[in-house]
């Protein structure tokens, strides 16, 4: 099973609403369980360079079934798997990517958010998935 378009668009709408509320233009990507793009929003004034970063954060989360920033512990200098971020076509070990699970706990997609500081990207992703109180 994979995330449905309606669900992906609803996730993007919640992310966009919170990005507007904190005053940061962001790029927001939702991918399916295989890491392929389902829906995307590029907010007016968002940083063009963060388009690919949002996609890579979503892909990182779906491939590793966890928050994108969790990859840092493995790929950081001196970590157990340095340079892992260069695999799979490029991964991003910073906050802003979260997996989406179905009711059985199976990964069906992920969100990737980029355009703010990593803490802002992570906050927007969590709120988009209902993982943090507004």
C-alpha positions in Angstrom: 0.0 0.0 0.0 1.2 3.5 -0.7 0.1 7.0 0.4 -2.9 8.3 -1.6 -2.8 11.6 -3.4 -5.6 13.0 -1.3 -3.7 12.2 1.8 -0.4 13.6 0.4 -2.2 16.8 -0.5 -3.7 17.1 3.0 -0.3 16.7 4.5 1.1 19.4 2.3 -1.7 21.7 3.2 -1.0 21.3 6.9 2.7 21.8 6.4 2.1 24.9 4.3 -0.3 26.4 6.9 2.3 26.0 9.6 5.1 27.4 7.4 2.9 30.4 6.8 2.2 30.7 10.5 6.0 30.8 11.4 6.7 33.1 8.4 9.0 30.7 6.4 8.6 29.9 2.8 9.3 26.2 2.3 9.4 23.4 -0.3 7.3 20.4 0.8 7.5 17.0 -0.8 5.5 13.8 -0.2 6.8 10.5 -1.6 5.3 7.1 -1.8 6.7 3.9 -0.1 9.3 3.6 -2.8 10.5 7.2 -2.5 8.8 8.5 -5.6 7.1 11.9 -5.6 3.4 11.9 -5.1 2.8 15.6 -4.3 4.9 18.7 -4.0 4.5 22.4 -3.1 7.0 25.2 -3.6 5.8 28.2 -1.6 6.3 31.6 -3.0 9.7 33.0 -2.1 11.1 29.6 -1.1 14.8 28.9 -1.7 15.3 27.1 -5.0 18.2 25.1 -3.7 15.9 23.5 -1.1 13.6 21.8 -3.7 16.0 18.9 -4.0 16.7 18.9 -0.3 13.0 18.4 0.5 12.9 15.5 -1.9 16.0 14.0 -0.5 14.8 14.3 3.1 11.6 12.5 2.2 13.5 9.8 0.4 15.9 9.4 3.3 13.0 8.9 5.7 11.2 6.4 3.6 14.3 4.4 2.9 15.4 4.3 6.5 12.0 4.3 8.1 12.7 7.1 10.5 13.4 10.8 10.8 15.9 12.0 8.3 18.1 13.5 11.0 18.6 10.0 12.5 20.9 9.1 9.6 23.5 11.6 11.0 24.6 9.2 13.7 25.6 6.7 11.1 27.2 8.9 8.4 28.9 11.5 10.5 32.7 11.6 10.6 33.8 8.9 13.0 30.3 7.2 12.8 29.8 3.6 11.9 28.9 4.2 8.3 30.6 7.5 7.2 29.4 8.9 3.8 26.2 6.9 3.8 24.5 10.2 2.7 26.2 9.7 -0.7 24.3 6.4 -1.4 20.9 5.9 -2.9 21.3 8.9 -5.2 21.9 11.3 -2.3 20.4 11.4 1.2 20.0 14.3 3.7 20.8 13.6 7.4 19.0 16.8 8.7 15.6 17.4 10.3 12.6 17.8 8.0 12.0 14.3 6.8 9.5 11.9 8.4 8.0 8.6 7.3 4.3 8.1 7.0 2.9 4.8 8.3 -0.5 3.0 7.7 -2.6 1.7 10.6 -0.5 -1.5 10.6 2.8 0.4 11.0 3.9 -0.2 7.4 5.8 2.7 5.7 3.6 4.1 2.9 5.4 7.3 2.2 7.3 10.2 3.7 7.3 14.0 3.9 10.3 16.2 3.3 10.4 19.8 4.2 13.2 22.3 3.5 13.6 26.1 3.4 14.0 27.1 7.0 16.5 26.2 9.7 16.6 22.4 10.3 14.6 22.8 13.6 11.9 24.7 11.6 11.8 22.1 8.9 11.4 19.3 11.4 8.7 21.2 13.3 6.7 21.8 10.1 7.0 18.1 9.1 5.9 16.9 12.5 2.9 19.2 12.5 2.0 18.2 9.0 1.8 14.6 10.2 0.0 15.5 13.4 2.9 14.5 15.6 3.1 17.7 17.5 0.4 20.0 19.0 -0.3 23.2 17.1 
